[in-house]
């Protein structure tokens, strides 16, 4: 028989997708971050059930993607270590707190140090392993820290430490 008529993929109806990388070590999260991860997992599980109940299931890629995302979310939840910002005093910058800084031009910006999964630069929510968060962690009001950026270092004065908005 000619090889042209042989389905070499027979029995392999699951597409190969690369796994989403799971960072090693603990996954520091705020209570809000934990709730967000749980909600995302429940939503993705519901999506998978809907995909599996489709009458036409020739395209298995959406199901494989949902299964992959569920594995990633479960791994992130398993590694989650919840740190409640309410437990921190407001003396030093710590995980989950909002910190307002002033740059040399007098512009004030407030950043919240959150877990990796919660980080969103457009909303000034930064991960604790980011260069800015590393500069800020442990500082107190009145301290000046140096943010080492690719375009050059920037000195920032800590002007306020507060609990982040829920």
C-alpha positions, 0 to 999 in steps of 0.5 A: 500500500502506498504511504500516501494513503496511510494516516500516520496520526491515527489514534493521536487525536490530541494536539501537542501543545507546549506546557505553560512554564511554571516558575519554581518555588512558592507562588506568593499571592495576596488573598485577592490573587488567590481568589483570582486564580481559583476563579480562573480555574473554575472558569477554564474547567467550565469552558473545557466541559462546554468544549467536550459537549460540542456535537462536532469535536473534530478540532481538539486544539481548544480542548487541549489548550483548556486542559493545559491551562487547567494543569498550569492553574492547578500548579500555581494554586498548589504552590500558592503561599497567601500573604495577607497585606493586612498583617503588615504594619505600614512602617516598611514596604512589604509584599501586598502594600501600596507604596507611593514614590516621587521621582526627581521631577516631582511626579508621584506614582503609587505601585502595589507589590503583588504576586507574579500572577497579579502583576499588571504594569499598566495598573502599577501592580508589580511582581516582587522579583521585578527590579522596582519591587526589589528596590522598594521592599524594606524601604521606609517613608523618607528613604530614597531608593535606586531603581535600576532600569535598562535606560538608566537608574532612577532615584525615587523617594518613598512618600507613602506606604499604605494598604492597597485598595481591595 
